[in-house]
Amino acid sequence: MSRDSELAAMFFAGALLAAVTAHADESSLVLAAGDGLNKVKSSCAMCHSLDYILMNSPFQNRAGWEKTVTKMIKVMGAPITAEDSAIIVGYLADHYGEDSLPVEGGGS
């Protein structure tokens, strides 16, 4: 592939990514307030929609969220430290686990 073709392909990929990112408007998505919310938003949203939390919450308990976050780190390559992982799992289990109490503003 020529240098011009490589640059054109990179430009196209960047434009496509920008269009997809702009389309993923989550301004109306509200997650439950609580310790760890900012960590969840910054760590999870870098790779996928925060809707995944809401879609998976009916099926997850603490152990399930631990497996999910571990998969994101080990399989998907999410740059999350062990300390941050514990914070994220704690937040998800407390607010979006199958055993959590309903929380106003987006909790299960």
Contacts in CASP RR format, 6 or more apart in sequence:
PFRMAT RR
TARGET T0000
AUTHOR 0000-0000-0000
METHOD contacts of the structure
MODEL  1
MSRDSELAAMFFAGALLAAVTAHADESSLVLAAGDGLNKVKSSCAMCHSL
DYILMNSPFQNRAGWEKTVTKMIKVMGAPITAEDSAIIVGYLADHYGEDS
LPVEGGGS
1 9 0 8 1.000
24 49 0 8 1.000
26 45 0 8 1.000
26 49 0 8 1.000
26 50 0 8 1.000
26 51 0 8 1.000
29 50 0 8 1.000
29 51 0 8 1.000
29 54 0 8 1.000
30 105 0 8 1.000
30 106 0 8 1.000
31 37 0 8 1.000
31 40 0 8 1.000
31 41 0 8 1.000
31 50 0 8 1.000
31 53 0 8 1.000
31 95 0 8 1.000
31 105 0 8 1.000
31 106 0 8 1.000
31 107 0 8 1.000
32 95 0 8 1.000
32 96 0 8 1.000
32 103 0 8 1.000
32 104 0 8 1.000
32 105 0 8 1.000
32 106 0 8 1.000
32 107 0 8 1.000
33 105 0 8 1.000
34 91 0 8 1.000
34 94 0 8 1.000
34 95 0 8 1.000
35 87 0 8 1.000
35 91 0 8 1.000
36 87 0 8 1.000
36 88 0 8 1.000
36 90 0 8 1.000
36 91 0 8 1.000
37 91 0 8 1.000
39 84 0 8 1.000
39 87 0 8 1.000
39 88 0 8 1.000
39 91 0 8 1.000
40 50 0 8 1.000
40 53 0 8 1.000
40 88 0 8 1.000
40 91 0 8 1.000
40 92 0 8 1.000
41 50 0 8 1.000
43 78 0 8 1.000
43 80 0 8 1.000
43 84 0 8 1.000
43 88 0 8 1.000
44 50 0 8 1.000
44 52 0 8 1.000
44 53 0 8 1.000
44 72 0 8 1.000
44 88 0 8 1.000
46 78 0 8 1.000
47 72 0 8 1.000
47 76 0 8 1.000
47 78 0 8 1.000
53 92 0 8 1.000
53 96 0 8 1.000
54 96 0 8 1.000
54 106 0 8 1.000
54 108 0 8 1.000
56 68 0 8 1.000
56 96 0 8 1.000
57 92 0 8 1.000
57 96 0 8 1.000
57 97 0 8 1.000
57 98 0 8 1.000
57 100 0 8 1.000
57 107 0 8 1.000
57 108 0 8 1.000
58 98 0 8 1.000
58 108 0 8 1.000
59 98 0 8 1.000
60 68 0 8 1.000
60 92 0 8 1.000
60 93 0 8 1.000
60 96 0 8 1.000
60 97 0 8 1.000
60 98 0 8 1.000
61 93 0 8 1.000
61 97 0 8 1.000
61 98 0 8 1.000
61 99 0 8 1.000
62 89 0 8 1.000
62 90 0 8 1.000
62 93 0 8 1.000
62 97 0 8 1.000
62 99 0 8 1.000
65 88 0 8 1.000
65 89 0 8 1.000
65 90 0 8 1.000
65 92 0 8 1.000
65 93 0 8 1.000
65 96 0 8 1.000
65 97 0 8 1.000
66 89 0 8 1.000
68 92 0 8 1.000
69 80 0 8 1.000
69 85 0 8 1.000
69 88 0 8 1.000
69 89 0 8 1.000
69 92 0 8 1.000
70 85 0 8 1.000
72 78 0 8 1.000
72 80 0 8 1.000
73 80 0 8 1.000
73 85 0 8 1.000
80 88 0 8 1.000
93 99 0 8 1.000
93 100 0 8 1.000
94 100 0 8 1.000
95 103 0 8 1.000
95 107 0 8 1.000
95 108 0 8 1.000
96 107 0 8 1.000
96 108 0 8 1.000
97 108 0 8 1.000
98 108 0 8 1.000
100 107 0 8 1.000
100 108 0 8 1.000
102 108 0 8 1.000
END
